[in-house]
Amino acid sequence: MAGAAGGTVLGGGAASAEPIVEIKAEPKSRTVPFHGHHQAGIATVPQQDAIFVSLDVTASNHAELTDLFRTLTSRARFLTAGGRPPEVPPTATPTDNGIMGPTFVADGLTVTVGVGASLFDDRYGLSARKPVQLVKMTPFRHDDLDPALSQGDLLIQICADHRDTTVHALLDILMHTKSAAKLRWRIDGQRNPERPVGVRRDWFGFKDGISNPTLSDEVQLNQVVWVQPKSGEPEWAAGGTYHAVRIVHFFIEAWQKVPIAQQERIFGRRKASGAPMYAVGENATDLFDPIYTNDPQGLITPLNSHIRLANPQTPQTAATSTILRRSYDYDRSPNLPELDMGHAFVCFQQELNTYIAMQKRLEGEALVPFISPRGGGYFFALPGVRDEKDYYAHGLLA
């Protein structure tokens, strides 16, 4: 039976000269501005798909390192705008992988670049310019960090509205930077739909990211996310932020055997609604932060629950309880029944010590038996690329 590939035949038959084909419209594409005081992909509403790729820099000297950042900038600038790659003869090496067709759309793509502590060794003469709190990730009490899935000189976070866009950008960037950097590790993530409404759920079935700074509140972001001038950090770092990525394996089969009432006490929220443990009636679906003033002994919200240790709401922990979360779920299960599913926990904060202090509190959480942190790293997300003449890490390398 003849017909157009990919179309739905609505009419025709033996007596029809041409079938009628339903043409599906292309999904609407959006463009996230590339230039600015801050990089996109941080205070940007999270897209559906993400790839986190860590690179080891192989550039021979400072000049080659600068060329690497210039190349990264030019590719990110081009990819996030969308367009048509330069044409070459059919017998020549193509300038684009063609995954998105001859002309690719921006599709909400953001490319966010960060530097790791290892870049500030003695290779490029940058040690005196390292961000003050930037260190290599070391394991917390219950971590099982895999060196092959941890650390790196560079972290490139690629996010977009669809999977083909992130893969298209990844392959392009790796191809153009292979002479000066090599892949160390990669983790792919997705954000599940908001079911039923409001906030997405993770693989444990709980609503994730309920408590977060308001992305449109620049005052708040300046207080908790963006490094400020004359803050004690190197001058070039103003406008950047500390970027933590933590790859956390979930023991999902074990979790599914736990009664819901116990699951809720482990997290400190209601599973169905995401509301605080004490929410009843019309407040049962409200996604507000719980208050522990009337529950000092943890009878309602246990003291070792996830949300209560993350933010105990005490004067001593007030300065280390606010981060900008931008996490994704991953599934790297090669063969059932050996599931490898979990959470690419991603957060940004003005001080890396904020995250480290929070994570130390979580060493005693009730969720510990059901998770296994296995990789990731700490990075400093560079200030934004200001204009067409600017490039990533310009202030650092100048």
Disulfide bonds with the S-S distance in Angstrom:
none
